[in-house]
Amino acid sequence: MQASSSLDILKQKLLDCQAVKFGDFTLTSGKKSKFYVDMKLASTDPEILGLIAKEFAKNMTDEADFIAGMELGAVPLAVALSLETGLPYSMIRKTARKHGTGSRIEGPSEGKAILVDDVATTGGSNVESIKSLVDEGVEVVQVMVVVDREEGAEEKIIPFNLDYRSLIKISDLVD
């Protein structure tokens, strides 16, 4: 009997915690879908969050100075990967602050970054995050997502010439 890989365990945990829901949903992109990936259910579970961080760490480039994640869903992933690797992390605000520094980035904002995200669909929010970092002078070297819904995100990121990796393709979770 073959031992389960850590990715197989992660896939099963995502299903067990009901991070994949079935019904009629409207996604951030505005698209309609018969299923929804609610990674907040997974990223708020310490065991699953730890598994995600370990898988990200196995797949990340060694040339990054820090990890970045867009609020809200990617922040726990960035924190967990930071704890796993010892690299600092930054949080990307959805909009610039109207007070203080006015920056969209909280935390390190110089050098090379790995962008992490929970779910990628069309890639719009990934591209927005990449542009926010680049606008601050950061060189993004890699994008890693937990689940790729296989609806164009990877193709949208190709023009940025970045290493794009997903731990799990939606076709591995949904028939």
C-alpha positions in Angstrom: 0.0 0.0 0.0 1.3 3.4 -1.0 1.7 6.1 1.6 -0.3 9.3 1.1 1.7 12.2 0.0 1.5 15.5 2.0 -0.3 17.0 -1.0 -2.9 14.2 -1.0 -3.4 14.8 2.7 -3.9 18.5 2.1 -6.4 17.8 -0.7 -8.4 15.5 1.7 -8.2 18.1 4.5 -9.6 20.8 2.2 -12.5 18.5 1.3 -13.0 17.4 4.9 -13.2 21.0 6.3 -15.7 21.8 3.5 -13.5 24.4 1.9 -15.1 23.3 -1.4 -18.8 24.1 -1.5 -21.3 23.1 -4.2 -24.3 25.3 -5.2 -24.7 28.6 -7.2 -22.0 31.2 -6.5 -20.8 34.5 -7.8 -17.0 34.8 -7.7 -14.9 37.9 -7.2 -14.4 38.1 -10.9 -18.2 38.2 -11.4 -18.3 34.8 -13.0 -21.0 32.3 -11.9 -19.9 28.9 -10.6 -21.4 25.7 -9.4 -18.7 25.4 -6.7 -16.8 27.7 -4.4 -13.4 27.3 -2.7 -13.7 28.9 0.7 -10.0 28.9 1.8 -10.8 30.8 5.0 -12.2 27.5 6.4 -8.8 25.9 5.7 -6.5 28.8 6.6 -8.2 29.3 10.0 -7.4 25.7 10.9 -3.9 25.5 12.4 -3.2 22.0 11.1 -4.3 22.8 7.5 -2.5 26.1 7.6 0.7 24.4 8.7 0.4 21.9 5.8 -0.1 24.7 3.3 3.0 26.5 4.7 5.1 23.3 4.4 4.0 22.7 0.8 4.6 26.4 -0.1 8.1 26.2 1.5 8.9 23.1 -0.6 8.0 24.9 -3.8 9.4 28.4 -3.2 12.4 30.0 -4.9 15.4 30.7 -2.7 15.9 34.1 -4.1 13.2 36.0 -2.2 13.8 38.6 0.5 10.2 38.5 1.8 6.7 37.0 1.3 3.7 39.1 0.3 0.0 38.5 0.5 -3.1 40.5 -0.3 -5.6 41.2 2.5 -7.6 39.3 3.6 -7.3 35.7 2.4 -3.6 35.6 1.7 -2.4 37.2 5.0 -2.6 34.0 7.1 -0.8 32.1 4.3 2.0 34.7 4.3 2.3 34.6 8.1 2.4 30.8 8.1 5.0 30.7 5.4 7.0 33.4 7.2 7.0 31.3 10.4 7.9 28.2 8.4 10.8 29.8 6.5 12.0 32.7 8.7 11.4 35.2 5.9 9.6 38.4 6.8 6.2 39.1 5.3 4.2 42.0 4.0 0.5 42.6 3.7 -0.9 44.3 0.6 -3.9 46.5 1.2 -6.7 46.4 -1.3 -6.6 50.2 -1.4 -4.1 52.8 -0.3 -4.6 54.2 3.2 -5.8 57.8 3.3 -3.7 58.5 6.4 -0.1 57.7 7.6 2.2 56.7 4.9 -0.5 56.1 2.3 1.2 52.9 1.3 -0.7 49.8 0.2 2.1 47.6 1.6 2.5 47.0 5.3 5.8 45.3 6.2 9.0 45.0 4.0 8.7 46.6 0.6 12.2 46.4 -0.8 13.9 43.6 -2.6 12.5 40.4 -4.1 9.1 39.0 -3.1 7.1 35.8 -3.3 3.4 36.6 -3.7 1.1 34.0 -2.1 -2.6 33.7 -2.5 -5.3 31.3 -1.4 -7.3 30.8 -4.6 -6.6 31.9 -8.2 -9.5 32.1 -10.7 -8.9 34.6 -13.6 -5.7 36.0 -12.0 -7.1 39.5 -11.7 -6.3 39.9 -8.0 -2.9 38.3 -8.5 -2.0 40.8 -11.3 -3.3 43.7 -9.0 -1.1 42.5 -6.2 1.9 42.1 -8.6 1.4 45.7 -9.8 1.0 47.0 -6.3 4.4 45.5 -5.4 6.1 46.6 -8.6 4.7 50.2 -8.1 6.5 50.2 -4.7 9.8 49.1 -6.4 9.6 45.5 -5.4 10.7 42.7 -7.8 8.2 39.9 -7.7 10.0 36.6 -8.4 7.3 34.0 -7.8 3.5 33.6 -7.4 2.2 30.6 -5.4 -1.5 29.8 -4.8 -3.1 27.0 -2.8 -5.9 26.3 -5.3 -5.9 27.2 -9.0 -9.5 27.1 -10.4 -8.0 26.7 -13.9 -9.9 29.6 -15.3 -7.0 31.7 -16.7 -4.9 32.9 -13.8 -1.7 31.1 -14.9 -2.2 32.5 -18.5 -2.7 36.0 -17.1 0.5 35.9 -15.1 2.7 34.5 -18.0 3.4 38.0 -19.4 5.0 39.0 -16.1 7.6 36.2 -16.7 7.2 34.9 -13.1 7.4 31.4 -11.7 3.7 30.5 -11.1 2.9 27.5 -9.0 -0.3 26.1 -7.5 -0.3 23.4 -4.9 -3.6 22.0 -6.1 -5.6 22.3 -9.3 -9.4 22.5 -8.9 -9.7 19.4 -11.2 -8.0 17.5 -8.5 -10.8 18.4 -6.0 -13.9 18.6 -8.2 -15.1 16.1 -10.8 
